[in-house]
C-alpha cells in the first residue's frame, strides 16, 4: 500500500541535496570519477586524543546507561568553561546549558519548543535549509531577510520593514555563515539585541563554525550585553574537531529558552551516549593548538589554493575569511542548478545556490573537504569563465 505523508511533511520544500545525490550516482554508474565538494563533511580525522578518550570511557560499564536528558553535568561544566575561555561569556551549567545530538537536531526541536501555528520567523536568504524546514514543521511561517554580495553577505537590519519586526516571534542568524562564509562584526549583534529588546522577539544564533575563522576570531552573539536576555546560541563539535558523525553539540542562553528546549527533547529523545559526551568534554577543555589549529591550517591552505585557482579561471569568489566553504558566482549569472549539473558531467559535485534560497541563485558552493590533490584536479576540470 502507498500511504500519504502528513500535511506538514508535504509543506516542506524539495530537498535539493537528495536530487544531487541521485544525479551523482547516475553519472558514477556511467563510469565518471567524481570529486565531491557538495557536502560539508570534513575529510580529516577526529584528533586522536579525543578518540582515545572515547575508547577509554566506553570501557566503563557505568557509562553504558541512559544519560541525563540535558547532558552529563561534567559536559555542561566543560561547555561553561569553554564559553568563558573562548568568548568571556559566563553561563550557569545547571540552567543555561543543554547538550544536543548535533546542532541540526537542536534547531529543529527549538523551533517546535517556541513557535506556534500562525507565528512568523525571520530567516536569512541564502541560508541553511534547516531553518525554513524547522519553522514549517512547527506550523509557523518563514519571512526572509537578504544577504547580498555588496554588503559582504552581512544583514542590513534597516532593510527589514518595521511591521516585520513587530510581528515576528523568532530570528535565525548564522555567522560565520553557511553557505557564504561571511562573518560579522559584533555591532551587527548589538543592533539585533537592541531590536529584540524593543520588539520582544527571540534570537537564535546558529554558530557551528565559530572556530573556523582564519583572519580574525569571529564573535559570538552571546558576547553582547543583554543577548542572554533575548536569545540562545547553538554550537557544534562537528566542524571544530572533525566530529560530524559523532552527533554532539550544545546550546547556551536564556534559562527559559533552555528549559523549553529541554522539555521538548525530554519528550522525544534520551540524549547522547555518555562516552561521546565525555570525549567532547575532553575536546572542549583541551589544548586548542593540538586539537583545533592543525585542521584550521589545512582548511585555510585549501581555501587559498582553490580561491586563487578559480580566480585565475575568471570566477568571482567571495572570501568571507571563515568556514571551509567557498561561495562563487556562476559565469554570466547562469542558473545555479544548470551550472552545477554541467560541472557534474565533468566529475565535480558542487551545491547550487538556489538550494539555500532565492538569493542564492547565480551562485554555487564548494566544500573544501577533499585532499589537496583533489582540489588541484578540480581546477584542471573547471571550465574557464570565458570559454
URZIUR-V881585 format. One record per backbone hydrogen bond with DSSP energy under -0.5 kcal/mol. CO is the residue of the C=O (numbers start at 1). NH is the residue of the N-H. Records with the same first field share a line. If there is no record, write none. Layout:
CO = NH  NH
This chain:
1 = 3
6 = 10
7 = 11
9 = 12
14 = 16
15 = 18  19
16 = 20
17 = 21
18 = 22
19 = 23
20 = 24
21 = 25
22 = 26
23 = 27
24 = 28
25 = 29
26 = 30
27 = 32
28 = 31
32 = 34
34 = 36
35 = 37  349
37 = 367
39 = 41
40 = 42
47 = 50  51
48 = 52
49 = 53
50 = 54
51 = 55
52 = 56
53 = 57
54 = 58
55 = 59
56 = 59
57 = 60
59 = 61
60 = 63
61 = 64
62 = 65
68 = 71
70 = 99
72 = 76
73 = 77
74 = 78
75 = 79
76 = 80
77 = 81
78 = 82
79 = 83
80 = 84
81 = 85
82 = 86
83 = 87  88  89
84 = 88
88 = 90
89 = 91
91 = 93
92 = 95  96
96 = 253
98 = 251
100 = 102  249
102 = 106
103 = 107
104 = 108
105 = 109
106 = 110
107 = 111
108 = 112
109 = 113
110 = 114
111 = 115
116 = 119
119 = 141
120 = 169  170
121 = 143
122 = 172
123 = 145
125 = 147
128 = 131  132
129 = 133
130 = 134
131 = 135
132 = 136
133 = 137
134 = 138
135 = 140
136 = 139
139 = 118
141 = 121
143 = 123
145 = 125
148 = 151  153
149 = 152
151 = 154
155 = 157
156 = 159
157 = 160
159 = 161
161 = 164  165
162 = 166
163 = 167
164 = 167  168
167 = 120
169 = 202
170 = 122
171 = 204
173 = 206
177 = 179  181
182 = 176  177
184 = 219
185 = 188  189
186 = 190
187 = 191
188 = 192
189 = 193
190 = 194
191 = 195
192 = 196
193 = 197
194 = 198
195 = 199
196 = 200
202 = 171
203 = 205  232
204 = 173  206
205 = 207  234
207 = 210
209 = 212
212 = 323
220 = 223
221 = 224
224 = 227
226 = 229  230
227 = 230  231
230 = 203
231 = 254
232 = 205
233 = 252
234 = 207
235 = 250
237 = 241  243
238 = 243  244
243 = 246  247
244 = 247
248 = 237
249 = 100
250 = 235
251 = 98
252 = 233
254 = 258
255 = 259
256 = 260
257 = 261
258 = 262
259 = 263
260 = 264
261 = 265
262 = 266
263 = 267
264 = 267  268
265 = 268  269
270 = 67
273 = 276  277
274 = 278
275 = 279
276 = 280
277 = 281
278 = 282
279 = 283
280 = 284
281 = 285
282 = 286
283 = 286
286 = 288
287 = 290  291
288 = 292  293
292 = 295  296
293 = 297
294 = 298
295 = 299
296 = 300
297 = 301
298 = 302
299 = 303
300 = 304
301 = 305
302 = 306
303 = 307
304 = 308
305 = 309
306 = 310
307 = 311
308 = 312
309 = 313
310 = 315
311 = 314
313 = 385
315 = 317
316 = 329
318 = 320  327
321 = 214  215
324 = 368
326 = 328  366
327 = 318
328 = 364
330 = 333
331 = 334
335 = 339
336 = 340
337 = 341
338 = 342
339 = 343
340 = 344
341 = 345
342 = 346
343 = 346  348
344 = 347
347 = 35
348 = 350
349 = 37
350 = 352
351 = 365
352 = 355
353 = 356
354 = 357
356 = 126  127
357 = 360
358 = 361
360 = 363
362 = 330
363 = 353
364 = 328
365 = 351
366 = 326  368
367 = 369
371 = 374  375
372 = 376
373 = 377
374 = 378
375 = 379
376 = 380
377 = 381
378 = 382
384 = 387
